[in-house]
Amino acid sequence: MKVINVELSVIPGKQSEYEAFINELVSKSRQEEGNISYDHFKATDSDVNYEIIEHWQDEAAIASHNDTEHFQKFLNGIGDFLTSDPVIIRMDAE
């Protein structure tokens, strides 16, 4: 299993707009073949820090996800909401 954590820091005042934007990515990613889980969280100690935690069956599932329309829409639009580049952490889980 492959795990991807994505840390996102949102521009203050854009949280509601960001959350609406990210909902499509989360709901459509959960429906993909090879997806085990796809969750979005807001930090308990911050109004602007979020994290996406993804679990995928294998690298092929991730590659397929990266080619989807909803992921490409995310890549093209996420910069409008962030104060810095996302921090992406990739891991293998046994």
Contacts in CASP RR format, 6 or more apart in sequence:
PFRMAT RR
TARGET T0000
AUTHOR 0000-0000-0000
METHOD contacts of the structure
MODEL  1
MKVINVELSVIPGKQSEYEAFINELVSKSRQEEGNISYDHFKATDSDVNY
EIIEHWQDEAAIASHNDTEHFQKFLNGIGDFLTSDPVIIRMDAE
1 36 0 8 1.000
1 55 0 8 1.000
1 56 0 8 1.000
1 57 0 8 1.000
1 58 0 8 1.000
1 92 0 8 1.000
1 93 0 8 1.000
1 94 0 8 1.000
2 55 0 8 1.000
2 56 0 8 1.000
2 57 0 8 1.000
2 58 0 8 1.000
2 59 0 8 1.000
2 61 0 8 1.000
2 62 0 8 1.000
2 90 0 8 1.000
2 91 0 8 1.000
2 92 0 8 1.000
2 93 0 8 1.000
3 53 0 8 1.000
3 54 0 8 1.000
3 55 0 8 1.000
3 56 0 8 1.000
3 90 0 8 1.000
3 91 0 8 1.000
3 92 0 8 1.000
3 93 0 8 1.000
4 52 0 8 1.000
4 53 0 8 1.000
4 54 0 8 1.000
4 56 0 8 1.000
4 62 0 8 1.000
4 88 0 8 1.000
4 89 0 8 1.000
4 90 0 8 1.000
4 91 0 8 1.000
5 51 0 8 1.000
5 52 0 8 1.000
5 53 0 8 1.000
5 54 0 8 1.000
5 88 0 8 1.000
5 89 0 8 1.000
5 91 0 8 1.000
6 51 0 8 1.000
6 52 0 8 1.000
6 53 0 8 1.000
6 54 0 8 1.000
6 86 0 8 1.000
6 87 0 8 1.000
6 88 0 8 1.000
6 89 0 8 1.000
7 49 0 8 1.000
7 50 0 8 1.000
7 51 0 8 1.000
7 86 0 8 1.000
7 87 0 8 1.000
7 88 0 8 1.000
7 89 0 8 1.000
8 49 0 8 1.000
8 50 0 8 1.000
8 51 0 8 1.000
8 52 0 8 1.000
8 78 0 8 1.000
8 81 0 8 1.000
8 82 0 8 1.000
8 86 0 8 1.000
9 48 0 8 1.000
9 49 0 8 1.000
9 50 0 8 1.000
9 82 0 8 1.000
9 83 0 8 1.000
9 84 0 8 1.000
10 18 0 8 1.000
10 48 0 8 1.000
10 49 0 8 1.000
10 50 0 8 1.000
10 81 0 8 1.000
10 82 0 8 1.000
10 83 0 8 1.000
11 48 0 8 1.000
11 81 0 8 1.000
11 82 0 8 1.000
11 83 0 8 1.000
12 47 0 8 1.000
12 48 0 8 1.000
14 80 0 8 1.000
14 81 0 8 1.000
15 47 0 8 1.000
15 48 0 8 1.000
17 81 0 8 1.000
18 50 0 8 1.000
18 81 0 8 1.000
21 74 0 8 1.000
21 77 0 8 1.000
21 78 0 8 1.000
21 81 0 8 1.000
22 40 0 8 1.000
22 50 0 8 1.000
22 52 0 8 1.000
22 74 0 8 1.000
23 40 0 8 1.000
24 70 0 8 1.000
24 73 0 8 1.000
25 70 0 8 1.000
25 71 0 8 1.000
25 73 0 8 1.000
25 74 0 8 1.000
26 38 0 8 1.000
26 39 0 8 1.000
26 40 0 8 1.000
26 52 0 8 1.000
28 68 0 8 1.000
28 70 0 8 1.000
29 35 0 8 1.000
29 38 0 8 1.000
29 54 0 8 1.000
29 65 0 8 1.000
29 68 0 8 1.000
29 70 0 8 1.000
29 71 0 8 1.000
30 37 0 8 1.000
30 38 0 8 1.000
32 61 0 8 1.000
32 64 0 8 1.000
32 65 0 8 1.000
32 68 0 8 1.000
33 61 0 8 1.000
33 64 0 8 1.000
34 56 0 8 1.000
34 57 0 8 1.000
34 58 0 8 1.000
34 61 0 8 1.000
34 64 0 8 1.000
35 54 0 8 1.000
35 55 0 8 1.000
35 56 0 8 1.000
35 57 0 8 1.000
35 61 0 8 1.000
35 65 0 8 1.000
36 55 0 8 1.000
36 56 0 8 1.000
36 57 0 8 1.000
37 53 0 8 1.000
37 54 0 8 1.000
37 55 0 8 1.000
38 52 0 8 1.000
38 53 0 8 1.000
38 54 0 8 1.000
38 55 0 8 1.000
39 52 0 8 1.000
39 53 0 8 1.000
39 54 0 8 1.000
40 50 0 8 1.000
40 51 0 8 1.000
40 52 0 8 1.000
41 50 0 8 1.000
41 51 0 8 1.000
41 52 0 8 1.000
41 53 0 8 1.000
42 49 0 8 1.000
42 50 0 8 1.000
43 49 0 8 1.000
43 50 0 8 1.000
43 51 0 8 1.000
48 83 0 8 1.000
55 93 0 8 1.000
56 62 0 8 1.000
56 65 0 8 1.000
65 71 0 8 1.000
78 86 0 8 1.000
END
